């Protein structure tokens, strides 16, 4: 069980072929996305609870990419 957990997520979506149509924006035929996820956790009991496999805490960093194509 986690005693504390922190997570932060940042993402960006870009539509390189977007067009302004009157008062609205058309997204075009392609969207490209990039996301970064940071996670950190501590478990109840620390090292004693997870030994010998872990130190009782952990950190993870992930980068994800995506693309959406419209026909």
PDB file of N, CA, C and O in Angstrom:
ATOM      1  N   UNK A   1       0.838  -1.183   0.000  1.00  0.00           N
ATOM      2  CA  UNK A   1       0.000   0.000   0.000  1.00  0.00           C
ATOM      3  C   UNK A   1       0.878   1.238   0.000  1.00  0.00           C
ATOM      4  O   UNK A   1       1.929   1.274   0.639  1.00  0.00           O
ATOM      5  N   UNK A   2       0.441   2.226  -0.709  1.00  0.00           N
ATOM      6  CA  UNK A   2       1.182   3.482  -0.802  1.00  0.00           C
ATOM      7  C   UNK A   2       0.926   4.345   0.427  1.00  0.00           C
ATOM      8  O   UNK A   2      -0.217   4.492   0.860  1.00  0.00           O
ATOM      9  N   UNK A   3       1.994   4.918   0.989  1.00  0.00           N
ATOM     10  CA  UNK A   3       1.812   5.896   2.047  1.00  0.00           C
ATOM     11  C   UNK A   3       1.685   7.291   1.448  1.00  0.00           C
ATOM     12  O   UNK A   3       0.899   8.104   1.934  1.00  0.00           O
ATOM     13  N   UNK A   4       2.448   7.573   0.399  1.00  0.00           N
ATOM     14  CA  UNK A   4       2.306   8.822  -0.345  1.00  0.00           C
ATOM     15  C   UNK A   4       2.522   8.537  -1.825  1.00  0.00           C
ATOM     16  O   UNK A   4       3.251   7.617  -2.196  1.00  0.00           O
ATOM     17  N   UNK A   5       1.882   9.332  -2.649  1.00  0.00           N
ATOM     18  CA  UNK A   5       2.071   9.207  -4.092  1.00  0.00           C
ATOM     19  C   UNK A   5       1.889  10.582  -4.712  1.00  0.00           C
ATOM     20  O   UNK A   5       0.933  11.294  -4.405  1.00  0.00           O
ATOM     21  N   UNK A   6       2.812  10.946  -5.585  1.00  0.00           N
ATOM     22  CA  UNK A   6       2.741  12.215  -6.288  1.00  0.00           C
ATOM     23  C   UNK A   6       2.865  11.938  -7.775  1.00  0.00           C
ATOM     24  O   UNK A   6       3.632  11.075  -8.202  1.00  0.00           O
ATOM     25  N   UNK A   7       2.096  12.687  -8.555  1.00  0.00           N
ATOM     26  CA  UNK A   7       2.155  12.482  -9.999  1.00  0.00           C
ATOM     27  C   UNK A   7       1.925  13.816 -10.688  1.00  0.00           C
ATOM     28  O   UNK A   7       1.056  14.593 -10.292  1.00  0.00           O
ATOM     29  N   UNK A   8       2.709  14.070 -11.716  1.00  0.00           N
ATOM     30  CA  UNK A   8       2.556  15.268 -12.535  1.00  0.00           C
ATOM     31  C   UNK A   8       2.504  14.881 -13.998  1.00  0.00           C
ATOM     32  O   UNK A   8       3.264  14.025 -14.451  1.00  0.00           O
ATOM     33  N   UNK A   9       1.604  15.514 -14.737  1.00  0.00           N
ATOM     34  CA  UNK A   9       1.426  15.198 -16.155  1.00  0.00           C
ATOM     35  C   UNK A   9       1.398  16.508 -16.946  1.00  0.00           C
ATOM     36  O   UNK A   9       0.690  17.448 -16.586  1.00  0.00           O
ATOM     37  N   UNK A  10       2.175  16.554 -18.022  1.00  0.00           N
ATOM     38  CA  UNK A  10       2.201  17.701 -18.919  1.00  0.00           C
ATOM     39  C   UNK A  10       2.032  17.175 -20.330  1.00  0.00           C
ATOM     40  O   UNK A  10       2.709  16.225 -20.725  1.00  0.00           O
ATOM     41  N   UNK A  11       1.126  17.789 -21.104  1.00  0.00           N
ATOM     42  CA  UNK A  11       0.984  17.335 -22.478  1.00  0.00           C
ATOM     43  C   UNK A  11       0.799  18.506 -23.427  1.00  0.00           C
ATOM     44  O   UNK A  11       0.393  19.600 -23.035  1.00  0.00           O
ATOM     45  N   UNK A  12       1.108  18.242 -24.677  1.00  0.00           N
ATOM     46  CA  UNK A  12       1.023  19.243 -25.728  1.00  0.00           C
ATOM     47  C   UNK A  12       0.454  18.572 -26.970  1.00  0.00           C
ATOM     48  O   UNK A  12       0.909  17.501 -27.371  1.00  0.00           O
ATOM     49  N   UNK A  13      -0.537  19.206 -27.571  1.00  0.00           N
ATOM     50  CA  UNK A  13      -1.104  18.723 -28.837  1.00  0.00           C
ATOM     51  C   UNK A  13      -0.954  19.838 -29.857  1.00  0.00           C
ATOM     52  O   UNK A  13      -1.334  20.981 -29.605  1.00  0.00           O
ATOM     53  N   UNK A  14      -0.403  19.498 -30.998  1.00  0.00           N
ATOM     54  CA  UNK A  14      -0.150  20.473 -32.050  1.00  0.00           C
ATOM     55  C   UNK A  14      -0.859  20.036 -33.316  1.00  0.00           C
ATOM     56  O   UNK A  14      -0.766  18.877 -33.720  1.00  0.00           O
ATOM     57  N   UNK A  15      -1.562  20.954 -33.933  1.00  0.00           N
ATOM     58  CA  UNK A  15      -2.229  20.708 -35.219  1.00  0.00           C
ATOM     59  C   UNK A  15      -1.526  21.558 -36.271  1.00  0.00           C
ATOM     60  O   UNK A  15      -1.889  22.720 -36.455  1.00  0.00           O
ATOM     61  N   UNK A  16      -0.525  21.008 -36.971  1.00  0.00           N
ATOM     62  CA  UNK A  16       0.279  21.809 -37.891  1.00  0.00           C
ATOM     63  C   UNK A  16      -0.484  22.334 -39.108  1.00  0.00           C
ATOM     64  O   UNK A  16      -0.037  23.290 -39.743  1.00  0.00           O
ATOM     65  N   UNK A  17      -1.624  21.732 -39.445  1.00  0.00           N
ATOM     66  CA  UNK A  17      -2.379  22.165 -40.617  1.00  0.00           C
ATOM     67  C   UNK A  17      -3.710  22.818 -40.238  1.00  0.00           C
ATOM     68  O   UNK A  17      -4.644  22.820 -41.040  1.00  0.00           O
ATOM     69  N   UNK A  18      -3.807  23.366 -39.037  1.00  0.00           N
ATOM     70  CA  UNK A  18      -5.036  24.031 -38.580  1.00  0.00           C
ATOM     71  C   UNK A  18      -5.291  25.270 -39.432  1.00  0.00           C
ATOM     72  O   UNK A  18      -4.363  25.930 -39.900  1.00  0.00           O
ATOM     73  N   UNK A  19      -6.585  25.568 -39.621  1.00  0.00           N
ATOM     74  CA  UNK A  19      -6.982  26.726 -40.428  1.00  0.00           C
ATOM     75  C   UNK A  19      -8.022  27.539 -39.687  1.00  0.00           C
ATOM     76  O   UNK A  19      -8.876  26.994 -38.989  1.00  0.00           O
ATOM     77  N   UNK A  20      -7.940  28.852 -39.847  1.00  0.00           N
ATOM     78  CA  UNK A  20      -8.942  29.741 -39.279  1.00  0.00           C
ATOM     79  C   UNK A  20     -10.081  29.867 -40.285  1.00  0.00           C
ATOM     80  O   UNK A  20      -9.876  30.291 -41.423  1.00  0.00           O
ATOM     81  N   UNK A  21     -11.293  29.491 -39.849  1.00  0.00           N
ATOM     82  CA  UNK A  21     -12.480  29.540 -40.716  1.00  0.00           C
ATOM     83  C   UNK A  21     -13.513  30.439 -40.066  1.00  0.00           C
ATOM     84  O   UNK A  21     -14.292  29.997 -39.220  1.00  0.00           O
ATOM     85  N   UNK A  22     -13.517  31.697 -40.464  1.00  0.00           N
ATOM     86  CA  UNK A  22     -14.439  32.644 -39.843  1.00  0.00           C
ATOM     87  C   UNK A  22     -14.050  32.889 -38.393  1.00  0.00           C
ATOM     88  O   UNK A  22     -12.965  33.399 -38.115  1.00  0.00           O
ATOM     89  N   UNK A  23     -14.942  32.522 -37.461  1.00  0.00           N
ATOM     90  CA  UNK A  23     -14.679  32.707 -36.032  1.00  0.00           C
ATOM     91  C   UNK A  23     -14.245  31.421 -35.330  1.00  0.00           C
ATOM     92  O   UNK A  23     -14.163  31.395 -34.102  1.00  0.00           O
ATOM     93  N   UNK A  24     -13.967  30.361 -36.076  1.00  0.00           N
ATOM     94  CA  UNK A  24     -13.565  29.094 -35.468  1.00  0.00           C
ATOM     95  C   UNK A  24     -12.292  28.565 -36.136  1.00  0.00           C
ATOM     96  O   UNK A  24     -11.895  29.021 -37.209  1.00  0.00           O
ATOM     97  N   UNK A  25     -11.674  27.604 -35.479  1.00  0.00           N
ATOM     98  CA  UNK A  25     -10.445  27.010 -35.992  1.00  0.00           C
ATOM     99  C   UNK A  25     -10.720  25.566 -36.383  1.00  0.00           C
ATOM    100  O   UNK A  25     -11.176  24.778 -35.555  1.00  0.00           O
ATOM    101  N   UNK A  26     -10.450  25.213 -37.624  1.00  0.00           N
ATOM    102  CA  UNK A  26     -10.535  23.826 -38.080  1.00  0.00           C
ATOM    103  C   UNK A  26      -9.197  23.150 -37.801  1.00  0.00           C
ATOM    104  O   UNK A  26      -8.148  23.710 -38.120  1.00  0.00           O
ATOM    105  N   UNK A  27      -9.216  21.964 -37.217  1.00  0.00           N
ATOM    106  CA  UNK A  27      -7.974  21.327 -36.783  1.00  0.00           C
ATOM    107  C   UNK A  27      -7.136  20.754 -37.914  1.00  0.00           C
ATOM    108  O   UNK A  27      -5.983  20.389 -37.687  1.00  0.00           O
ATOM    109  N   UNK A  28      -7.668  20.664 -39.106  1.00  0.00           N
ATOM    110  CA  UNK A  28      -6.889  20.101 -40.204  1.00  0.00           C
ATOM    111  C   UNK A  28      -6.909  18.587 -40.179  1.00  0.00           C
ATOM    112  O   UNK A  28      -7.755  17.980 -39.521  1.00  0.00           O
ATOM    113  N   UNK A  29      -5.967  17.971 -40.904  1.00  0.00           N
ATOM    114  CA  UNK A  29      -5.985  16.516 -41.044  1.00  0.00           C
ATOM    115  C   UNK A  29      -4.993  15.795 -40.142  1.00  0.00           C
ATOM    116  O   UNK A  29      -4.963  14.564 -40.139  1.00  0.00           O
ATOM    117  N   UNK A  30      -4.168  16.530 -39.364  1.00  0.00           N
ATOM    118  CA  UNK A  30      -3.155  15.888 -38.541  1.00  0.00           C
ATOM    119  C   UNK A  30      -3.034  16.579 -37.181  1.00  0.00           C
ATOM    120  O   UNK A  30      -2.958  17.806 -37.106  1.00  0.00           O
ATOM    121  N   UNK A  31      -3.018  15.786 -36.111  1.00  0.00           N
ATOM    122  CA  UNK A  31      -2.698  16.252 -34.757  1.00  0.00           C
ATOM    123  C   UNK A  31      -1.522  15.422 -34.258  1.00  0.00           C
ATOM    124  O   UNK A  31      -1.505  14.203 -34.426  1.00  0.00           O
ATOM    125  N   UNK A  32      -0.546  16.074 -33.650  1.00  0.00           N
ATOM    126  CA  UNK A  32       0.619  15.397 -33.100  1.00  0.00           C
ATOM    127  C   UNK A  32       0.670  15.722 -31.609  1.00  0.00           C
ATOM    128  O   UNK A  32       0.558  16.885 -31.220  1.00  0.00           O
ATOM    129  N   UNK A  33       0.840  14.693 -30.772  1.00  0.00           N
ATOM    130  CA  UNK A  33       0.835  14.900 -29.332  1.00  0.00           C
ATOM    131  C   UNK A  33       2.082  14.355 -28.663  1.00  0.00           C
ATOM    132  O   UNK A  33       2.678  13.384 -29.127  1.00  0.00           O
ATOM    133  N   UNK A  34       2.471  14.995 -27.559  1.00  0.00           N
ATOM    134  CA  UNK A  34       3.589  14.566 -26.743  1.00  0.00           C
ATOM    135  C   UNK A  34       3.195  14.758 -25.283  1.00  0.00           C
ATOM    136  O   UNK A  34       2.663  15.805 -24.914  1.00  0.00           O
ATOM    137  N   UNK A  35       3.458  13.742 -24.448  1.00  0.00           N
ATOM    138  CA  UNK A  35       3.067  13.807 -23.037  1.00  0.00           C
ATOM    139  C   UNK A  35       4.210  13.300 -22.166  1.00  0.00           C
ATOM    140  O   UNK A  35       4.868  12.314 -22.497  1.00  0.00           O
ATOM    141  N   UNK A  36       4.438  13.991 -21.041  1.00  0.00           N
ATOM    142  CA  UNK A  36       5.439  13.584 -20.054  1.00  0.00           C
ATOM    143  C   UNK A  36       4.712  13.298 -18.745  1.00  0.00           C
ATOM    144  O   UNK A  36       3.889  14.101 -18.305  1.00  0.00           O
ATOM    145  N   UNK A  37       5.010  12.151 -18.114  1.00  0.00           N
ATOM    146  CA  UNK A  37       4.390  11.755 -16.850  1.00  0.00           C
ATOM    147  C   UNK A  37       5.495  11.473 -15.837  1.00  0.00           C
ATOM    148  O   UNK A  37       6.403  10.684 -16.101  1.00  0.00           O
ATOM    149  N   UNK A  38       5.413  12.124 -14.674  1.00  0.00           N
ATOM    150  CA  UNK A  38       6.333  11.880 -13.564  1.00  0.00           C
ATOM    151  C   UNK A  38       5.534  11.301 -12.407  1.00  0.00           C
ATOM    152  O   UNK A  38       4.489  11.841 -12.043  1.00  0.00           O
ATOM    153  N   UNK A  39       6.016  10.202 -11.825  1.00  0.00           N
ATOM    154  CA  UNK A  39       5.350   9.582 -10.679  1.00  0.00           C
ATOM    155  C   UNK A  39       6.387   9.258  -9.609  1.00  0.00           C
ATOM    156  O   UNK A  39       7.504   8.843  -9.918  1.00  0.00           O
ATOM    157  N   UNK A  40       6.004   9.453  -8.350  1.00  0.00           N
ATOM    158  CA  UNK A  40       6.861   9.124  -7.221  1.00  0.00           C
ATOM    159  C   UNK A  40       5.982   8.564  -6.120  1.00  0.00           C
ATOM    160  O   UNK A  40       4.919   9.116  -5.840  1.00  0.00           O
ATOM    161  N   UNK A  41       6.413   7.457  -5.479  1.00  0.00           N
ATOM    162  CA  UNK A  41       5.612   6.871  -4.407  1.00  0.00           C
ATOM    163  C   UNK A  41       6.486   6.322  -3.299  1.00  0.00           C
ATOM    164  O   UNK A  41       7.630   5.924  -3.519  1.00  0.00           O
ATOM    165  N   UNK A  42       5.923   6.308  -2.105  1.00  0.00           N
ATOM    166  CA  UNK A  42       6.516   5.678  -0.928  1.00  0.00           C
ATOM    167  C   UNK A  42       5.499   4.681  -0.406  1.00  0.00           C
ATOM    168  O   UNK A  42       4.296   4.940  -0.444  1.00  0.00           O
ATOM    169  N   UNK A  43       5.977   3.534   0.085  1.00  0.00           N
ATOM    170  CA  UNK A  43       5.071   2.520   0.613  1.00  0.00           C
ATOM    171  C   UNK A  43       5.133   2.487   2.137  1.00  0.00           C
ATOM    172  O   UNK A  43       6.146   2.843   2.739  1.00  0.00           O
ATOM    173  N   UNK A  44       4.025   2.052   2.750  1.00  0.00           N
ATOM    174  CA  UNK A  44       4.002   1.879   4.200  1.00  0.00           C
ATOM    175  C   UNK A  44       5.036   0.840   4.597  1.00  0.00           C
ATOM    176  O   UNK A  44       5.119  -0.210   3.960  1.00  0.00           O
ATOM    177  N   UNK A  45       5.807   1.094   5.609  1.00  0.00           N
ATOM    178  CA  UNK A  45       6.830   0.162   6.065  1.00  0.00           C
ATOM    179  C   UNK A  45       8.172   0.360   5.400  1.00  0.00           C
ATOM    180  O   UNK A  45       9.157  -0.242   5.826  1.00  0.00           O
ATOM    181  N   UNK A  46       8.243   1.182   4.373  1.00  0.00           N
ATOM    182  CA  UNK A  46       9.500   1.501   3.706  1.00  0.00           C
ATOM    183  C   UNK A  46      10.257   0.295   3.212  1.00  0.00           C
ATOM    184  O   UNK A  46       9.674  -0.627   2.644  1.00  0.00           O
ATOM    185  N   UNK A  47      11.559   0.301   3.429  1.00  0.00           N
ATOM    186  CA  UNK A  47      12.442  -0.759   2.954  1.00  0.00           C
ATOM    187  C   UNK A  47      12.075  -2.121   3.548  1.00  0.00           C
ATOM    188  O   UNK A  47      12.167  -3.140   2.863  1.00  0.00           O
ATOM    189  N   UNK A  48      11.664  -2.144   4.805  1.00  0.00           N
ATOM    190  CA  UNK A  48      11.307  -3.419   5.447  1.00  0.00           C
ATOM    191  C   UNK A  48      10.133  -4.096   4.747  1.00  0.00           C
ATOM    192  O   UNK A  48      10.058  -5.324   4.715  1.00  0.00           O
ATOM    193  N   UNK A  49       9.219  -3.308   4.185  1.00  0.00           N
ATOM    194  CA  UNK A  49       8.037  -3.871   3.524  1.00  0.00           C
ATOM    195  C   UNK A  49       8.345  -4.399   2.129  1.00  0.00           C
ATOM    196  O   UNK A  49       7.628  -5.267   1.631  1.00  0.00           O
ATOM    197  N   UNK A  50       9.388  -3.896   1.495  1.00  0.00           N
ATOM    198  CA  UNK A  50       9.670  -4.278   0.105  1.00  0.00           C
ATOM    199  C   UNK A  50      11.011  -4.983  -0.079  1.00  0.00           C
ATOM    200  O   UNK A  50      11.339  -5.386  -1.195  1.00  0.00           O
ATOM    201  N   UNK A  51      11.784  -5.140   0.974  1.00  0.00           N
ATOM    202  CA  UNK A  51      13.110  -5.770   0.872  1.00  0.00           C
ATOM    203  C   UNK A  51      12.968  -7.226   0.450  1.00  0.00           C
ATOM    204  O   UNK A  51      11.945  -7.832   0.770  1.00  0.00           O
ATOM    205  N   UNK A  52      13.889  -7.803  -0.221  1.00  0.00           N
ATOM    206  CA  UNK A  52      15.137  -7.232  -0.735  1.00  0.00           C
ATOM    207  C   UNK A  52      14.987  -6.639  -2.135  1.00  0.00           C
ATOM    208  O   UNK A  52      15.979  -6.249  -2.750  1.00  0.00           O
ATOM    209  N   UNK A  53      13.773  -6.569  -2.638  1.00  0.00           N
ATOM    210  CA  UNK A  53      13.549  -6.136  -4.018  1.00  0.00           C
ATOM    211  C   UNK A  53      13.660  -4.626  -4.192  1.00  0.00           C
ATOM    212  O   UNK A  53      14.156  -4.176  -5.225  1.00  0.00           O
ATOM    213  N   UNK A  54      13.224  -3.836  -3.235  1.00  0.00           N
ATOM    214  CA  UNK A  54      13.129  -2.398  -3.433  1.00  0.00           C
ATOM    215  C   UNK A  54      13.559  -1.635  -2.190  1.00  0.00           C
ATOM    216  O   UNK A  54      13.839  -2.228  -1.148  1.00  0.00           O
ATOM    217  N   UNK A  55      13.609  -0.335  -2.309  1.00  0.00           N
ATOM    218  CA  UNK A  55      14.009   0.545  -1.208  1.00  0.00           C
ATOM    219  C   UNK A  55      12.819   1.149  -0.487  1.00  0.00           C
ATOM    220  O   UNK A  55      13.001   1.981   0.401  1.00  0.00           O
ATOM    221  N   UNK A  56      11.608   0.754  -0.842  1.00  0.00           N
ATOM    222  CA  UNK A  56      10.417   1.303  -0.198  1.00  0.00           C
ATOM    223  C   UNK A  56       9.857   2.527  -0.880  1.00  0.00           C
ATOM    224  O   UNK A  56       8.850   3.085  -0.445  1.00  0.00           O
ATOM    225  N   UNK A  57      10.508   2.945  -1.950  1.00  0.00           N
ATOM    226  CA  UNK A  57      10.004   4.083  -2.723  1.00  0.00           C
ATOM    227  C   UNK A  57      10.391   3.877  -4.184  1.00  0.00           C
ATOM    228  O   UNK A  57      11.225   3.031  -4.507  1.00  0.00           O
ATOM    229  N   UNK A  58       9.786   4.648  -5.040  1.00  0.00           N
ATOM    230  CA  UNK A  58      10.102   4.509  -6.452  1.00  0.00           C
ATOM    231  C   UNK A  58       9.740   5.755  -7.234  1.00  0.00           C
ATOM    232  O   UNK A  58       8.862   6.519  -6.833  1.00  0.00           O
ATOM    233  N   UNK A  59      10.410   5.954  -8.336  1.00  0.00           N
ATOM    234  CA  UNK A  59      10.172   7.077  -9.227  1.00  0.00           C
ATOM    235  C   UNK A  59      10.064   6.549 -10.652  1.00  0.00           C
ATOM    236  O   UNK A  59      10.823   5.666 -11.052  1.00  0.00           O
ATOM    237  N   UNK A  60       9.124   7.088 -11.414  1.00  0.00           N
ATOM    238  CA  UNK A  60       8.962   6.686 -12.810  1.00  0.00           C
ATOM    239  C   UNK A  60       8.832   7.930 -13.679  1.00  0.00           C
ATOM    240  O   UNK A  60       8.164   8.894 -13.304  1.00  0.00           O
ATOM    241  N   UNK A  61       9.463   7.902 -14.821  1.00  0.00           N
ATOM    242  CA  UNK A  61       9.370   8.959 -15.827  1.00  0.00           C
ATOM    243  C   UNK A  61       8.947   8.309 -17.136  1.00  0.00           C
ATOM    244  O   UNK A  61       9.533   7.314 -17.563  1.00  0.00           O
ATOM    245  N   UNK A  62       7.916   8.882 -17.775  1.00  0.00           N
ATOM    246  CA  UNK A  62       7.453   8.338 -19.060  1.00  0.00           C
ATOM    247  C   UNK A  62       7.263   9.457 -20.058  1.00  0.00           C
ATOM    248  O   UNK A  62       6.838  10.558 -19.706  1.00  0.00           O
ATOM    249  N   UNK A  63       7.580   9.168 -21.298  1.00  0.00           N
ATOM    250  CA  UNK A  63       7.295  10.074 -22.404  1.00  0.00           C
ATOM    251  C   UNK A  63       6.474   9.303 -23.419  1.00  0.00           C
ATOM    252  O   UNK A  63       6.872   8.229 -23.870  1.00  0.00           O
ATOM    253  N   UNK A  64       5.325   9.860 -23.774  1.00  0.00           N
ATOM    254  CA  UNK A  64       4.413   9.200 -24.712  1.00  0.00           C
ATOM    255  C   UNK A  64       4.185  10.108 -25.915  1.00  0.00           C
ATOM    256  O   UNK A  64       4.118  11.329 -25.774  1.00  0.00           O
ATOM    257  N   UNK A  65       4.067   9.519 -27.078  1.00  0.00           N
ATOM    258  CA  UNK A  65       3.782  10.262 -28.284  1.00  0.00           C
ATOM    259  C   UNK A  65       2.563   9.712 -28.988  1.00  0.00           C
ATOM    260  O   UNK A  65       2.250   8.528 -28.862  1.00  0.00           O
ATOM    261  N   UNK A  66       1.873  10.562 -29.729  1.00  0.00           N
ATOM    262  CA  UNK A  66       0.691  10.106 -30.468  1.00  0.00           C
ATOM    263  C   UNK A  66       0.508  10.952 -31.719  1.00  0.00           C
ATOM    264  O   UNK A  66       1.021  12.067 -31.823  1.00  0.00           O
ATOM    265  N   UNK A  67      -0.228  10.398 -32.651  1.00  0.00           N
ATOM    266  CA  UNK A  67      -0.609  11.110 -33.863  1.00  0.00           C
ATOM    267  C   UNK A  67      -2.010  10.697 -34.257  1.00  0.00           C
ATOM    268  O   UNK A  67      -2.369   9.521 -34.188  1.00  0.00           O
ATOM    269  N   UNK A  68      -2.800  11.677 -34.672  1.00  0.00           N
ATOM    270  CA  UNK A  68      -4.157  11.418 -35.171  1.00  0.00           C
ATOM    271  C   UNK A  68      -4.226  11.945 -36.598  1.00  0.00           C
ATOM    272  O   UNK A  68      -3.950  13.119 -36.848  1.00  0.00           O
ATOM    273  N   UNK A  69      -4.593  11.078 -37.526  1.00  0.00           N
ATOM    274  CA  UNK A  69      -4.725  11.445 -38.932  1.00  0.00           C
ATOM    275  C   UNK A  69      -6.173  11.311 -39.327  1.00  0.00           C
ATOM    276  O   UNK A  69      -6.792  10.274 -39.087  1.00  0.00           O
ATOM    277  N   UNK A  70      -6.730  12.361 -39.939  1.00  0.00           N
ATOM    278  CA  UNK A  70      -8.120  12.347 -40.389  1.00  0.00           C
ATOM    279  C   UNK A  70      -8.168  12.245 -41.909  1.00  0.00           C
ATOM    280  O   UNK A  70      -7.465  12.970 -42.613  1.00  0.00           O
ATOM    281  N   UNK A  71      -9.008  11.331 -42.409  1.00  0.00           N
ATOM    282  CA  UNK A  71      -9.151  11.148 -43.866  1.00  0.00           C
ATOM    283  C   UNK A  71     -10.429  11.799 -44.345  1.00  0.00           C
ATOM    284  O   UNK A  71     -10.734  11.758 -45.536  1.00  0.00           O
TER     285      UNK A  71
END
